[in-house]
């Protein structure tokens, strides 16, 4: 026998129901989404207010219980089945607020400015007004090195969209580790750097 789709309350009602639990946990509510499925999914995204450290799995599990209890006692009381997903934003999330940029200082980011130009570079700094970026121009040919350009300052009003380039950041970290190990080996063997 086919099942009847369950409808969830609107997102505003869900936000109102989960916000106290999120705030009690000392976190910030990033987003609440619903996904039509059987049963429907309520997805809650949370983060630290300063956005500079991640949310631990223990904290997410604890918060998930509190949010589930709040939803069951309020907007989803009764026989409304649903799945609850509570998480922190992933590395691939769009960088839309100053605290998102601050959290990613030291990582490689890709952005598109308001004139349509695409930039990739090392995020050197971020504050309430904008970012300092050390642009990296991709190599002209395979086998050549990328060129690091002079740092630029971009106001948030000049940035249309941005996100962390997870693969480039990982490659940079591995290259730095290899350079450090190479330098250490040279020092141990008495070679000149």
Secondary structure, DSSP 8 states (H G I E B T S, - for coil): ----------HHHHHHHHHHHHHHTTEEEEEEEEE-SSSEEEEEEEEETT-SS---HHHHHHHHHHHHHHHHHTTT-SS--EEEEEEE--TTS---SHHHHHHTTTSEEEEEETTS-EEEEEEEEE-SSEEEEEEEE--SSTTS--EEEEEEEEEGGGEEEEEE-HHHHHHHHHHHHHHHHHHHHHHHHT---
